[in-house]
Amino acid sequence: GGEVIFTYDVKWEESNIRWADRWDNYLKSTTDEGVHWFSITNSLLVVLLLTGMIAMILIRVVRKDIDRYNDETTLEEAADETGWKLVHSDVFRPPAGTFGPMMLSVFVGSGIQIFMMASTVMVFAIFGFLSPANRGGLMTALLLLYVFNGAFGGYCAARLYKMFNGQNPTRTTILTAVSFPSIVFIISFTVNLFVWHSGSSSAIPFGTMLALLVLWLGVSTPLVFLGAFFGYRKDALSVPTRVKQIERAIPEQPWYLAPVPAVLVGGVLPFGAVFIELFFIMSSIWEEQTYYVFGFLMLSLVILLVTCAEISVVMCYFQLCSENHKWWWRAFLTSGSSALYLYLYSALYFYTNLSVTSFTASLMYFGYMAMVSVAFFLLT
């Protein structure tokens, strides 16, 4: 129980390493380029597979069908047609339901805002503006760029909602401004209640949460309304075919084209294109490892977006061939279902890579991964 007194000496030696290169030894020691290249190669193979499928559909099937459709000369011959040609007058029918067009526009607008945030952060990181020496710099950049890209989300939501001939533009704009931030705020506040109660130093200070609330309501929301204002001033997007007043009946669908199986299958490939890179990102977040290969991450983001677009096109084509013209939500959810696989993978990572025993730490992990999964859902 006695007092222990000790001293130590520090000797400073001049180094030939430049200040800008001081992190190179750490970054090189934590970067496994072979695994990253394997991830990119795996993702490119997925993209090439989907590209080949789309090329086959567009060049062989669709072109052949269009030529044959244009050669029809009698109504009897035209009546024998089947597949996607029969739903040409219903394919641009707005989503059904009171909140169908509205919520789809809100989700698309929120996704565009997240995409602009992610792509801008990637550009800054690639050019070296985000240093690993400042571990909070990346999160600060994400929050600020999300706030300042609100105009893009409002503009895209307004353009899409106007194409649907929506009747509640103000409500749509408000939902675009508050939907995703509300989910993030509720989860963060709930998790922090438990963290504050446990006395952990990782709790977000009340002043910081208040500042984020001010940024959300004082900057992001007005920018969303500004973007929506310019979006609604534009002429509505035109569609190539006229929509009939009477909706065409949808025939009985095969089981593999039912909404749930088709959506779940569509999310496998986008997740498979990025899951290896996802492991390194989660290791950086939860195991205090350094992640600085933003070039690989940018390539993974591009491959992810291409994969999402192509799998949605393929699945929508199969759906239209079965004479089901309700494709709007299906196209959004097909690639968005990859967020479900992301959350399931986070649970697997938790039980296999982390040694967490406290309830508060587990709640923090699954709460924050839920926020990431929601953002991933809107992005894809």
C-alpha positions as CSV (number, residue, x, y, z in Angstrom):
1,G,0.0,0.0,0.0
2,G,3.0,2.3,-0.1
3,E,3.7,5.0,-2.6
4,V,5.7,4.1,-5.7
5,I,7.7,6.8,-7.4
6,F,9.3,6.2,-10.8
7,T,10.8,8.3,-13.6
8,Y,11.6,7.8,-17.3
9,D,13.7,9.5,-19.9
10,V,12.9,10.3,-23.5
11,K,15.5,10.7,-26.1
12,W,14.5,12.3,-29.4
13,E,16.3,11.3,-32.5
14,E,16.1,13.0,-35.9
15,S,14.5,10.9,-38.6
16,N,14.8,11.0,-42.4
17,I,11.1,10.1,-42.8
18,R,9.0,12.9,-44.0
19,W,6.0,14.1,-41.9
20,A,3.6,13.1,-44.7
21,D,5.0,9.6,-44.8
22,R,5.1,8.9,-41.0
23,W,2.2,6.4,-41.3
24,D,3.6,4.3,-44.1
25,N,5.2,1.6,-42.0
26,Y,1.9,1.0,-40.1
27,L,-0.2,1.0,-43.2
28,K,2.0,-1.4,-45.1
29,S,2.1,-3.8,-42.2
30,T,-1.7,-4.0,-42.0
31,T,-2.5,-4.2,-45.7
32,D,-2.8,-7.6,-47.3
33,E,-3.0,-6.6,-51.0
34,G,-3.4,-10.1,-52.2
35,V,-6.6,-10.6,-50.3
36,H,-7.9,-7.2,-51.6
37,W,-7.0,-8.1,-55.2
38,F,-8.8,-11.4,-54.7
39,S,-11.9,-9.5,-53.5
40,I,-11.8,-7.2,-56.5
41,T,-11.3,-10.2,-58.9
42,N,-14.2,-12.1,-57.4
43,S,-16.4,-9.0,-57.7
44,L,-15.4,-8.4,-61.3
45,L,-16.3,-12.0,-62.2
46,V,-19.8,-11.4,-60.7
47,V,-20.1,-8.3,-62.8
48,L,-19.0,-10.0,-65.9
49,L,-21.5,-12.8,-65.3
50,L,-24.3,-10.3,-64.9
51,T,-23.2,-8.3,-67.9
52,G,-23.2,-11.4,-70.0
53,M,-26.7,-12.2,-69.0
54,I,-27.9,-8.7,-69.7
55,A,-26.1,-8.7,-73.1
56,M,-27.8,-12.0,-74.0
57,I,-31.2,-10.6,-73.0
58,L,-30.9,-7.3,-74.8
59,I,-29.1,-8.5,-77.9
60,R,-30.8,-11.9,-78.5
61,V,-34.1,-12.1,-76.8
62,V,-35.4,-8.5,-76.7
63,R,-34.2,-7.6,-80.2
64,K,-35.7,-10.8,-81.6
65,D,-39.0,-10.2,-79.9
66,I,-39.1,-6.6,-81.0
67,D,-38.5,-7.5,-84.6
68,R,-41.1,-10.2,-84.5
69,Y,-43.5,-7.8,-82.8
70,N,-43.0,-5.2,-85.4
71,D,-43.7,-7.7,-88.2
72,E,-47.2,-8.6,-86.9
73,T,-49.8,-7.7,-89.4
74,T,-53.1,-9.0,-87.9
75,L,-54.8,-8.8,-84.6
76,E,-55.0,-12.6,-84.5
77,E,-51.2,-12.9,-84.7
78,A,-50.7,-10.1,-82.2
79,A,-53.1,-11.8,-79.8
80,D,-50.8,-14.8,-79.7
81,E,-48.0,-12.7,-78.2
82,T,-47.0,-13.4,-74.6
83,G,-44.5,-12.1,-72.1
84,W,-43.3,-8.6,-71.5
85,K,-44.9,-7.2,-74.7
86,L,-48.4,-7.6,-73.2
87,V,-47.6,-5.3,-70.2
88,H,-46.2,-2.4,-72.2
89,S,-49.3,-0.2,-71.4
90,D,-49.0,-1.0,-67.6
91,V,-45.2,-1.1,-67.1
92,F,-45.0,2.6,-66.1
93,R,-48.1,2.5,-63.9
94,P,-47.2,4.2,-60.6
95,P,-46.9,1.9,-57.5
96,A,-50.2,1.1,-55.9
97,G,-51.3,2.3,-52.4
98,T,-51.4,5.6,-50.7
99,F,-47.8,5.5,-49.6
100,G,-46.5,3.5,-52.7
101,P,-45.3,6.4,-54.8
102,M,-44.5,8.5,-51.8
103,M,-42.3,6.1,-49.8
104,L,-40.5,4.8,-53.0
105,S,-39.6,8.5,-53.8
106,V,-38.5,9.0,-50.2
107,F,-36.3,5.9,-50.2
108,V,-34.8,6.8,-53.6
109,G,-34.1,10.4,-52.5
110,S,-32.5,9.2,-49.2
111,G,-30.4,6.7,-51.1
112,I,-29.1,9.4,-53.5
113,Q,-28.1,11.5,-50.5
114,I,-26.2,8.6,-49.0
115,F,-24.6,7.8,-52.3
116,M,-23.4,11.4,-52.8
117,M,-22.0,11.3,-49.2
118,A,-20.1,8.0,-49.8
119,S,-18.7,8.9,-53.2
120,T,-17.5,12.3,-52.0
121,V,-15.8,10.8,-48.9
122,M,-14.1,8.2,-51.2
123,V,-12.7,10.9,-53.4
124,F,-11.4,12.9,-50.4
125,A,-9.9,9.7,-48.9
126,I,-8.2,8.7,-52.1
127,F,-6.5,12.0,-52.5
128,G,-5.2,11.8,-48.9
129,F,-7.4,14.4,-47.2
130,L,-8.5,11.9,-44.5
131,S,-5.5,10.9,-42.4
132,P,-5.5,7.8,-40.2
133,A,-3.9,9.8,-37.5
134,N,-7.3,11.4,-36.9
135,R,-9.6,8.5,-36.2
136,G,-12.6,10.7,-35.9
137,G,-11.9,12.5,-39.1
138,L,-13.7,10.0,-41.3
139,M,-16.9,10.0,-39.2
140,T,-16.9,13.8,-39.1
141,A,-16.6,13.9,-42.9
142,L,-19.4,11.4,-43.3
143,L,-21.8,13.4,-41.1
144,L,-21.0,16.8,-42.7
145,L,-21.2,15.5,-46.3
146,Y,-24.5,13.8,-45.6
147,V,-25.9,17.1,-44.2
148,F,-24.6,19.2,-47.1
149,N,-25.8,16.7,-49.8
150,G,-29.4,17.1,-48.7
151,A,-30.3,19.1,-51.8
152,F,-29.5,16.1,-54.0
153,G,-31.8,13.8,-52.0
154,G,-34.7,16.4,-52.1
155,Y,-34.3,17.0,-55.8
156,C,-34.3,13.3,-56.9
157,A,-37.2,12.5,-54.6
158,A,-39.2,15.4,-56.0
159,R,-38.5,14.4,-59.6
160,L,-39.6,10.8,-59.1
161,Y,-42.7,11.8,-57.1
162,K,-43.7,14.2,-59.8
163,M,-43.4,11.5,-62.4
164,F,-45.8,9.4,-60.4
165,N,-48.3,12.4,-60.3
166,G,-48.1,12.5,-56.6
167,Q,-50.5,14.7,-54.7
168,N,-48.6,15.3,-51.4
169,P,-45.3,16.9,-52.4
170,T,-44.8,18.6,-49.0
171,R,-45.3,15.4,-47.0
172,T,-42.9,13.6,-49.4
173,T,-40.2,16.3,-48.9
174,I,-40.6,16.2,-45.1
175,L,-40.3,12.4,-45.1
176,T,-37.2,12.6,-47.3
177,A,-35.6,15.0,-44.8
178,V,-36.4,13.1,-41.6
179,S,-36.8,9.4,-42.4
180,F,-33.2,8.1,-42.4
181,P,-31.9,10.7,-39.9
182,S,-34.8,9.8,-37.5
183,I,-33.8,6.1,-37.6
184,V,-30.2,7.0,-36.9
185,F,-31.1,9.4,-34.1
186,I,-33.5,7.0,-32.4
187,I,-31.0,4.1,-32.5
188,S,-28.1,6.3,-31.4
189,F,-30.0,7.8,-28.5
190,T,-31.3,4.4,-27.3
191,V,-27.9,2.9,-27.4
192,N,-26.4,5.8,-25.6
193,L,-28.9,5.6,-22.8
194,F,-27.4,2.3,-21.9
195,V,-23.9,3.4,-22.5
196,W,-24.4,6.5,-20.3
197,H,-25.9,4.3,-17.6
198,S,-22.9,2.0,-17.6
199,G,-20.5,4.9,-17.3
200,S,-18.5,4.1,-20.4
201,S,-16.3,6.7,-21.9
202,S,-17.5,5.7,-25.4
203,A,-20.8,7.4,-24.9
204,I,-21.6,10.3,-27.2
205,P,-21.7,13.5,-25.2
206,F,-25.1,15.2,-24.9
207,G,-23.6,18.4,-26.5
208,T,-22.5,16.4,-29.5
209,M,-25.9,14.9,-30.0
210,L,-27.5,18.4,-29.7
211,A,-25.1,19.7,-32.3
212,L,-26.0,16.8,-34.7
213,L,-29.7,17.6,-34.1
214,V,-29.0,21.3,-35.1
215,L,-27.2,20.2,-38.2
216,W,-30.0,17.9,-39.2
217,L,-32.9,20.4,-38.6
218,G,-31.0,23.6,-39.3
219,V,-28.9,22.6,-42.4
220,S,-29.9,19.3,-43.9
221,T,-33.7,19.8,-43.8
222,P,-33.6,23.2,-45.5
223,L,-31.3,21.9,-48.1
224,V,-33.7,19.0,-48.8
225,F,-36.5,21.5,-49.2
226,L,-34.3,23.6,-51.5
227,G,-33.6,20.6,-53.7
228,A,-37.2,19.6,-53.8
229,F,-38.2,23.1,-54.8
230,F,-36.1,22.9,-57.9
231,G,-37.2,19.4,-58.5
232,Y,-40.8,20.2,-58.6
233,R,-40.2,23.2,-60.8
234,K,-38.9,20.9,-63.5
235,D,-41.2,19.2,-66.0
236,A,-42.3,15.7,-65.1
237,L,-40.2,12.9,-66.5
238,S,-41.9,11.5,-69.7
239,V,-42.4,7.8,-70.2
240,P,-42.2,6.2,-73.7
241,T,-45.6,4.4,-73.5
242,R,-49.1,5.6,-72.4
243,V,-50.6,4.0,-69.3
244,K,-54.1,2.5,-69.8
245,Q,-56.8,3.5,-67.4
246,I,-57.7,-0.2,-66.6
247,E,-55.0,-2.2,-64.9
248,R,-54.1,-5.5,-66.5
249,A,-54.7,-8.6,-64.4
250,I,-51.5,-10.4,-63.3
251,P,-51.6,-14.1,-64.0
252,E,-50.5,-16.7,-61.4
253,Q,-46.8,-16.5,-60.9
254,P,-44.4,-19.4,-60.5
255,W,-43.1,-19.8,-56.9
256,Y,-39.5,-18.7,-57.8
257,L,-40.9,-15.3,-59.0
258,A,-42.9,-14.7,-55.9
259,P,-41.9,-11.4,-54.1
260,V,-40.0,-13.0,-51.2
261,P,-37.9,-15.6,-53.1
262,A,-37.1,-13.3,-55.9
263,V,-36.0,-10.4,-53.6
264,L,-33.9,-12.7,-51.4
265,V,-32.1,-14.3,-54.4
266,G,-31.4,-10.9,-55.9
267,G,-29.6,-9.6,-52.8
268,V,-27.0,-12.5,-52.8
269,L,-24.8,-11.2,-55.6
270,P,-24.4,-7.6,-54.5
271,F,-23.4,-8.8,-51.0
272,G,-21.1,-11.4,-52.5
273,A,-19.4,-8.7,-54.5
274,V,-18.3,-6.8,-51.3
275,F,-18.3,-9.2,-48.4
276,I,-14.5,-9.7,-48.4
277,E,-13.8,-6.0,-48.3
278,L,-16.5,-5.7,-45.7
279,F,-14.5,-8.0,-43.4
280,F,-11.6,-5.5,-43.4
281,I,-13.9,-2.5,-42.8
282,M,-15.5,-4.2,-39.8
283,S,-12.1,-5.2,-38.4
284,S,-11.1,-1.6,-38.7
285,I,-14.2,-0.4,-36.8
286,W,-14.5,-3.0,-34.1
287,E,-11.0,-4.4,-33.6
288,E,-9.1,-1.1,-33.8
289,Q,-7.2,-2.0,-37.0
290,T,-6.0,0.6,-39.5
291,Y,-7.9,0.7,-42.8
292,Y,-6.4,2.9,-45.4
293,V,-6.8,1.2,-48.8
294,F,-9.5,3.5,-50.1
295,G,-8.6,2.8,-53.7
296,F,-9.8,-0.8,-53.2
297,L,-12.8,0.5,-51.4
298,M,-13.7,2.9,-54.2
299,L,-13.4,0.0,-56.7
300,S,-15.7,-2.1,-54.5
301,L,-18.2,0.7,-54.3
302,V,-18.3,1.0,-58.1
303,I,-18.6,-2.8,-58.5
304,L,-21.4,-2.8,-55.9
305,L,-23.4,-0.2,-57.8
306,V,-22.9,-1.9,-61.1
307,T,-23.9,-5.3,-59.7
308,C,-27.0,-3.8,-58.0
309,A,-28.1,-2.2,-61.3
310,E,-27.5,-5.3,-63.4
311,I,-29.2,-7.8,-61.0
312,S,-32.3,-5.5,-60.8
313,V,-32.4,-5.4,-64.6
314,V,-32.2,-9.2,-64.9
315,M,-34.8,-9.8,-62.2
316,C,-37.2,-7.2,-63.6
317,Y,-36.9,-8.8,-67.1
318,F,-37.9,-12.2,-65.7
319,Q,-40.8,-10.5,-63.8
320,L,-42.1,-8.7,-66.9
321,C,-41.8,-11.9,-69.0
322,S,-44.2,-13.5,-66.5
323,E,-46.6,-10.6,-67.2
324,N,-46.2,-9.0,-63.8
325,H,-46.0,-5.2,-64.3
326,K,-45.6,-4.3,-60.7
327,W,-41.8,-3.9,-60.8
328,W,-41.1,-0.6,-59.1
329,W,-40.8,-1.8,-55.5
330,R,-39.4,-5.1,-56.7
331,A,-36.5,-3.4,-58.5
332,F,-35.7,-1.4,-55.4
333,L,-35.9,-4.3,-52.9
334,T,-34.0,-6.8,-55.1
335,S,-30.7,-5.2,-54.6
336,G,-31.7,-3.6,-51.3
337,S,-32.1,-7.1,-49.8
338,S,-28.4,-7.3,-49.7
339,A,-28.6,-5.2,-46.5
340,L,-30.3,-8.2,-44.8
341,Y,-27.3,-10.4,-45.6
342,L,-25.0,-7.6,-44.3
343,Y,-26.8,-7.6,-41.0
344,L,-26.7,-11.4,-40.8
345,Y,-23.0,-11.3,-41.6
346,S,-22.5,-8.8,-38.8
347,A,-24.1,-11.3,-36.4
348,L,-21.7,-14.0,-37.6
349,Y,-18.8,-11.7,-37.3
350,F,-19.8,-10.8,-33.7
351,Y,-19.9,-14.4,-32.6
352,T,-16.8,-15.6,-34.4
353,N,-14.4,-12.6,-34.2
354,L,-15.3,-10.6,-31.1
355,S,-15.2,-11.6,-27.5
356,V,-18.0,-9.4,-26.1
357,T,-19.8,-10.5,-22.9
358,S,-21.6,-7.3,-21.6
359,F,-25.1,-6.5,-22.7
360,T,-24.3,-2.8,-23.3
361,A,-21.4,-3.6,-25.7
362,S,-23.6,-6.1,-27.6
363,L,-26.4,-3.6,-27.8
364,M,-24.0,-1.0,-29.1
365,Y,-22.6,-3.4,-31.8
366,F,-26.0,-4.6,-33.1
367,G,-27.5,-1.1,-32.9
368,Y,-24.8,0.5,-34.9
369,M,-24.7,-2.3,-37.4
370,A,-28.5,-1.9,-37.8
371,M,-27.8,1.7,-38.8
372,V,-25.2,0.7,-41.3
373,S,-27.5,-1.9,-42.7
374,V,-30.3,0.6,-43.2
375,A,-27.9,3.0,-45.0
376,F,-26.7,0.1,-47.1
377,F,-30.3,-0.8,-47.9
378,L,-31.0,2.8,-49.1
379,L,-27.7,3.0,-51.0
380,T,-28.2,-0.2,-53.0
